[in-house]
Amino acid sequence: MIPCPHFTLLEDSNWSYAPRTHRNAAADATLAYAADFTTRGEILTAKAAGSKILQVAVGTPASVAAERLIAHLDVLNAKSLNVAGNGIYSLSQHYPHIPPALLQSKLDYYVLRVLTLVNAGHPLQELHAGGQTGVDESGIKAGLALGIPTTALLPKGFRMRTAEGKDITRTFEAAWNRFVGPAQRVAPPQAGAHTSAR
């Protein structure tokens, strides 16, 4: 495995997705980035985070999302942020013309752009995410790229839902390499780079 001192990968004791959602939402604030806030996962995240959540719709310009998130973090005096949102399976229902791998890549760049701006305006001490495809994965990659201590908490067996909607389990090493492997590193977007998942 590739060493990454500011990354912590945790396996929950429960197979269900719900318990780790509640644990991740214990962060000082939660960002939920989604095209559909009516999925079971988004409803659960909103309930778990309560008033600490900021919901940002897919397609919101990165600069606008960052401004809103900085204001939200300032109000909460937040030091830790939970990054959540739709997985690739859900997003693919809204963007069927975009191949899943490309959709993930677009999300990676968008979330990195947002969190780069946020970290400059309101420095973060910790990032948390649930380790699923889509926004979770993008948040983890952004945290690693920015050098922010980042924790991914996944269900037992490092369970995740694929772009095809199938739940699979993996080894610790496979889960680790998915986020910190060379092919998964995210370079900061260049000026003018397209940062929307649209």
Secondary structure by P-SEA (a helix, b strand, c coil): ccccccbbbbbbccccccaaaaaaacccbbbbbccccccaaaaaaaaaacccbbbbcccccaaaaaaaaaaaaaaacccbbbbbcccaaaaaaacccccaaaaaaaaaaaaaaaaaaaaaacccccccccccccaaaaaaaaaaaaccbbbbbbcccccccccccbbbbbcaaaaaaacccccccccccccccccccc
